[in-house]
Amino acid sequence: MQGLMQNQQLLIHTLIDYAAQYHGKTEIVTRTVEGPIHRYTYRDAQARSKQVANALKRLGVELGDRIGTLAWNTHRHFECYYGVSGLGAVLHTINPRLFPEQIVYIANHAEDRVIFTDLTFVPLLEKVQDELKTVEKIIVMTDAAHMPETSLKNALCYEDLLAAESSDFEWPEFDETTASSLCYTSGTTGNPKGVLYQHRTTVLHSFAACMGDCLALSSKDTILPVVPMFHANAWGLAYSAPMCGAKLVLPGKDLDGQSVYELMDQEEVTMSAGVPTVWLMLLNHMEENGLKLPHMNRTVIGGSAAPASMIRKFETEYDVTVIHAWGMTEMSPLGTTGVMTKEIEKLPFEEQLPYKAKQGRVIYGVELKITDDEGNELPRDGVAYGNLKTRGYWITAGYFKGEGGQVLDEDNWFDTGDVATLDEDGFMTITDRAKDVIKSGGEWISSIDLENAAMAHPDVAEAAVIGIFHPKWDERPLLCIVKKQGRDPSKEDILQSLEGKIAKWWMPDDVAFVDEIPHTATGKIQKVTLREQFKDYVLPTAQNAAE
């Protein structure tokens, strides 16, 4: 027997329609690429999104066509999110931090027909345009006054394009499982692979983000997504903010500490989200200038592990609650969030900190388990660690065009490539990427735990740990350190600071001071580059063992 309930399709355009009707006066504020601050409302954004849809329809864009963007977090990019997907086309957000050859590869692999670009990336597209096999038009997201002289063929000015279109547009109806957007993995090994999201999964993911035990978003919030809109759809915030009617503040291209702080202060931001490297710049700027965050009450940190020292500083010095989160492009991306249980919140802060340093608790809609290499499920005791696998309502079933082959097992579990622990309360801790874990004497050493311990040193700006060949132990840890500006810690200082914080046999065999640590296009530490940099490095303990 079937239930007698209405069967409405979960489509992305309903999010902007809801925001326009019920939160129509709520602002979207942008630091534009051209410079000035731009302000308008959800009602304005809906109207202009419909103009985008009309413009694309006039250009011959049809259901399922891929439309690329090379753009920062701006109101125009936001309009594309709804105009493109609302039309039934597929929004393909391209990460501009990738190498040019990777950008060409994914634009061709996606078969993008049109690319929307910010002014910043016009020179890049001018260099590679002849390699873009399917791109028919490039739309420069600016007005006539700032439209550059360009060698781009068939270039159009965004504002001129919209000015010629009506905001009268009837969103087409189609099945909710229709593809809505396409985001490629960062491709640290091999070519990037495309994750193809659906309207249905995107709307469900937005519901989850708004839940109290997830990001707890509401119309009372002012949200600043520092995480880029080309990185897993700004962790879904471009969809969940209009779902709840929150004010949006979009930072454009300027993500330095001073620029981010100015927006947070001036716009009274209550909630933000970004990777640790961005928060490091913000914290340094505030510390150097004696600044506070009077309106902020929480921030989401993800992309890579948040050091305990960063969590402590946000919470004890600035009264900002840290929500440590984890997910993947393949997960839309939210999987866990570090919202504390009622019992844990009663504990003194230092006793809460070990829980806050975990990657968080599993949210409804996602299932997680850990297994050994034979696929046997391991206990959820917070001690056993194994291969982290996931399935759920917004988890990928495969990569675009079948790249990577079959990625699910017979029970639909997706292997994340992470090594983790799970406890009985649903807290998950990433101990490493499977390819980054250090195998020493038959045991595993977590590079993430070592990095977090090293980051607690007051003179350390950033830390990364990699495994180096050892003739006796197979691998031993090398700790790579970037010093804070004006500080000069010694190797002995660093190693001494780790005593009592880690197992003795985890102690790094050496410390290497470097000017910078390489990062991927999404802000994660690029271990593969570090390993290549230190491939010929000989540990002092290895020399002793050889002798």
N, C-alpha and C positions, 0 to 999 in steps of 0.2 A: 504493500500500500504506500503510495506517494503522499507526502504532506501537501497541504493546501496553502502554500505560501507563494508570493510573487517571485518570479525568477528574473530579477534585474541583472544585467551584465555589469561586472565590475570593470569600468573603463576609466582611464586616467583623466579624461576631460571632466568627469564628475567632481574631481578635487578642486579644480580652478573655478568651476561653476558654483560649487558650494561656498568657496571663499568669497567669490564676487557677490553672491546674494546675501550671505549672512555675516560676512566680515568685510564688506565692500569698502569701508573707509580705512581699514587697517593698512599701514604703510609697507612698502618695499623700498628700502633705501640702498643705493648703490654708489660706491666710489668708482666712477666711470674710468675707462681706460684713457679717455681724453683729459681727465683731471677733476672736473667739478663733481660735487655730490648731486645725484639725481634722486628725486622722490616722486613716487606715485602710489596708487592703491591697488589692491587686488582687483577691484572693478576695472581699473585701467589696464591691468595686466591681462585680464580675460579678453577685453576688447582687442588688444593688440595681438594676443595669441591667435585670435580668429582672423586678424589681418594676415598673419604669417601663414595660416592655413589657406586662405584665399590666394595669396601670392604663389604658394607652392602648387596649388591646384592649377593656376593659370600657367605655370611653368611645365605642366604635364606630369607632375608627381602623382603616383598612384599608390593604392594599398600595397604595403610590403616593400616599397622602395626605400633604400637606405639613404639617409641624409646625415652627412658628417658635420661635426662642429669642432673647431679649434678655438676655444674660448675660455675666458676666465669666469669667475662667479659674478655675473652682472644681470641686470634686469632683462637685457636683450637675450642672453643665453636662457634665462628662465622662460621667456616667451617661446623660445624654440622648443623647450621641453614639452609644452602643451600644444603649440601649433602643429608640430611635426607628428607627435604621437596621436593627438586628437584627430588628425586627418586620416590616420590609419597607416602612415608611413613609420619607419623605424629610425629613431634618433640614435645616431652613432657618435658618441662623445669620444673624441680622439685626444689622447694625452700628449700635449705639445712638448713634454719633457723627454719623450722618447727620441732616439736617434732618427735623423731624417729618413734613413732607409727603412726603419721600422714603421714610421708614419706612412710612407709610400706603400709598404707591404700591406698594412691593415686597411688602408683606404681602398686598395685594389682588391684585397681579399673580401672586404665588405661590399664591394661594387657600389661605392657611394656615387650618387648621381649629382648631388649638390653638396657643397661645403660652405657652411657659415664660418667666418673667421673674424677674430678681433684684429685690430690694427697691428698689434704686436707681432702677429704671425704672417703678415703679408709678405715680408722678405723671404721667409721660409718657403711659402707656397710658390713664390716667383721662381725659386731655384729648382723646385721639384715638379712644377706643373706639367712638364712634358712627360713625366713618368706616371702621371695619374691617368689610368687608362679609361675610366668610366665617368670621370667628373665632367659635367657639362657646363655648370655655372659655379662661380665662387662669389658669395655674397659677403661683402665687407661690412661688418656690424658697426656702422658709424653713420654720421649725417653728412650732408653735402659739403658743409664747411670744413670737415676734417677728412673727406675722401682723398686718399693719396694719389699722386701720379703713380701709375703702376703698369707693369708689363703683363699683368695677369690677363689672360684671354677670357672674354665673356664675363668680366667682373661687373657686379651690380652693387649699388649703394643700398644698404639695409633700409634706412629711413625713407629714401625715395621710393623704394619698392613698396613699403607699407603705406605710404601716403597715397598711392594709387589704388589701394584696396579698401573695401568696406569692412566694417567690423560686424556686419550682418552675415553670420555663417551658422549653418545648422550642422552640428557635429554628426558625422555618420555613425550608425550603429553597426557593430560587428561583434563576432564572438569574443568573449573576454580572454580566451587563450591566444588571441592574435598577438604577434610580436610587437613590442612597444619600443624597446631600446636595446642597444648593442654596446657592450663594453668589453674591451680586450684586456686580458691579463698583461702584467708588465713585462713578461717574457724574459726573465733573468736567465733562463736556459731555453734555447730554441726560439722559434718564432712565437709571437704572442698568439693566444687563442681567444676566440670570441665567445662571450657569454650573452645569450639572447634572452632578454627578459620578456615577460608577458604583462599585459594589462592587469590580469587577475592577480598575479603574484606581487606586482608592484603595489596594488591597492591593499592587499593583505599585509604586506610588509609595513605599509604606512600605519595601518591599525596597530600593529605590534609596537612600532616606535612610540606611539602616543601613550601606550600603557604605563601605568604608574610604576610598575616594576621593570620598565625598560628605560625610556628617556623621559617619561612623564611630561610630555609636551602639552601645552594648553594655550588658549587665546590670551592668557595673561603674560606669556613669554615674549621676549624679543630675542630672536635667534640669529647668531652670526656663524654661518658655516665657513670656517677657515679651510676645511677639507674641500678640495676642488670639486666642481661639478663634473669634471671628467674622471673622477676617481669614484667608481661605483655609485654614480648618481648622488654625489655629496652625502654618501652614507644614507641616502633616502630622504634627507631633509628638504630637498626641493619639492617633495611630494607630501611629506608628513606635516610640514609647516602650514600649507594651505588647508590640509584636512582639519586641523584644529584651529585655524585662524590666527596663528602667531605672526607677529611682525617679523619681517625678514630684513637683515642687514647684510649686504653682499660686498665683499672687500675688493673686488676687482683684481688687479695684478699686484697690488702692494701688500705683501704678507710679512714685512719686517715688523719687529716688536713695536716700534713707535706708531706705525700706521694702524696696526691692529688695535693697539691700546686706545688711540684717538677715537676710533669708531665705537669701541666698547664703552668708553666714557661718555662721548657725546650722545650716543643713541640709547644709552641706559640698557645695554645688553644684559640679559639675565642668564643666557645659556649659549654655549659655543661648543665647537667640535673640531678636532684637528689631530695631527700626528705630533709626537714628542718634540721633534726638531723645531716646530713652530712655537710650541709653548716654552721651549728653552729660550728662544729669542725674546718672547714677551716677558718672561720672568726676569731675564737679565736687564731688559729695559726698565722695568719697574723698580728693580733693586738699585740700579745705578741712579735713578731719578727720584727715589723715595715716593713712589706712586702707590695707590691702592685701587681696588675694584669695588666701589661701594654698591653697585647694582648687581653684579654677577653672583649667582648662587650655585651654579654647577657648570662643569665642563666635561665633555666626553673626550677621552684620550684613547686612540686606537692606532691601527696601522703597524705599530710595533710596541713592544712592552714599555709601559711607563715606569721609570725608575721610582723606587720607594721615596727617594729624596725629593723628587718632583711632586709626588702626591702629598708628602708632608708639608712642603712649602706652600702649595696651593691651599691646603686645608687649615694649617696652623697660623700662617702669616697673612693670608688674604681671605680666609673664611669662605673659600670656594670648594664645594664638594666635588670630588673627582669621581666620575663614572668611567671606570676602566672597562673598555669594550673590546670585543674580538669578533671578527667575521672575515669574509673573503668576497672578492668580486663574484665568485661562483655561488655566494649565499645572499646576494642582493643588497647589502652584505651582512646584516646583523645576525649574530648567533648567540652571543652572551653579553650581558652588561653587569657591571659591578655595583648593583644596588644591594645594600646590606639588608639582612634580615632584622626583624625587630629585636631579637636577642643579641645580635652582634652590635647593634647601635647603642645598646646599654653599656657596652664595654668602654674602658678608657681608650683614647685615640690610639696609643701605641699598641694596644692589644687588637684594635680593629685593623691596623695597618697591614699585617700579613694577609688578611682577607681582601683588602683594597688592592693589594699588589697582584692578586690573582686576576685572571682575565674575565672573571665575573660568573654569574649564574646563567644557566640555560633559560632562554625565554620561550614562552608558548609559541608553538609553530615550528620549533626546531628540535630535533632529536640528536643526541650525541652518544657515542660509545667509544671505548678504547679497546684495541685488540693487540695480541702479539703478532709476530710475523706470519704465523700460520692461520691467522684470522680468528683465533679463539678470544672471546670477550674476557676482559680483565676486570677485577673488582673495582667498585666505586668507593675506594677507601681513602683517597687522597694521598696514597703512597705508591701504589702500582702505577707505572706509566707505560704507555704504548702508543700505537698508531691511532690518531684521532679520526673518527669517521662520523659523517653526518647525513641526515635526510630530513625532509620537511616540506612545508608548503611553498617555500620560495628558494629551494635549492636546485642547482642546475641538474638537468638530466643528461647533458652532453654538450659538447662544444659546437659552435657554428660550423656548418659544412662537414661535420663529422671529424674535425681535427682531433687528434689524440685518441681516436677509436672509442671503444666502450669504456666509460669511466665509472659506471655503477656496477656493483656486484649483483648477485642473483636476488638479493633482498633490498635492492635500491640504495645501498649505502655508498656514499661518495668519500673517497680517501682524501683528506685535506692536505696530506703531506706534512702535518705537524705531529710532534710527539707531545703527549699531554697526560695529566692526571685528572681524574674526576672524583669528587667526594659525594657522600650520601646526601648532602644538601644542595647538590647541583652546581657547586663551584668548580670551575675548570681552570687549570693552570697549564699554559704552554711551557714546556721545558725546553723545546727547541724545534726548529725545522728538522725533519728527518735527515736532510742532507747536511745540516750544520752541527748535529750533535757530535761531541768529541768522544771517541771510543778509546778508552785508556785501560789497558790491562784487563779487557773483557767487561769493563763497567762503563757506564755512560756518565758524562759530565755535561751539565746544562750550561751552554754558553750564555743563555739569557740570565740565569741566576747570577753568574759571575759578573756579567755586565752591570746588572742592577746593584750588586754589592760595591763594585768599583765606582759607580756614579755617586755613591754616598760621600765620597771624599770631596771636601770643599774646593780643592784645586782642580778637579776634573770637569771638563766641559762635556766630553763624550767618551764613551768606551765601547770597544768591540772585542770579542774573543773568537779566535779561530784555533782549530787543531793543527799542530805541526808534527811532522813525522818524528818518531822516537824509536831507536833501535830495540829498546827493551819493552816499552809500554804501547807500542803501535802509534799512539798520538798523545801529545800533551798540550795543555792550553798555553797560548801566547796571548797576552793582554795588550791590546793596542789602545793608547791613550791620547786624546787631544787635551792639552792643558788649557785652563781658563786664561783669558788674556791677563797678562801681568803676574801670573803665578808660575812657579817653577818647582813642582814637586819632584823628588828623586824616585828612582825605582824602589828603593827601600821604604820610602814613605808610603807608596801605594800598596806594596805587599803587606806592610805592617798593619795598614788600615783594614785589611781583609781578615786578619786573624780573629778567630772566634765567630766570624759571620758565615763561614763556609766550612765544609769538611776539609780536614787537613790535606787529604790526598787530591782535593780539587785545586789547591793553591797553584796559580800559574807558574810555569817554569821560567818565564821571563816577561819583561815589560818592554814594549816598543813605543816610543813617543813619536807621534806622526802629526803633520800639519792639519790633515783633515781625514775623515773617514768617508769612503764612497757610499752613496745612497742610490737606491733605485729611483725610477721615475715617480714612484708613489711615496718616497720618503723613508723607505725601509733600508736598513744597513745592507749593503751589497757584499755579502760574504764571499761570493765567487771572485769578485775583483780583489778583495783583500788577500784571499788565498793565492791568487796569481801574483800579487805584489810580493808576497813572502814565500813563494814556492821554493826558493833556494836557501831560506833562512835555517840556520843550524842553532838549535837550542843549546845553552851551556851544559845542561844535564845530558844532552845527547852526546856531546863531546866526551864527557866523563864516562858515560856508559861504553862508548866506543874504545876508550883507553883501557 
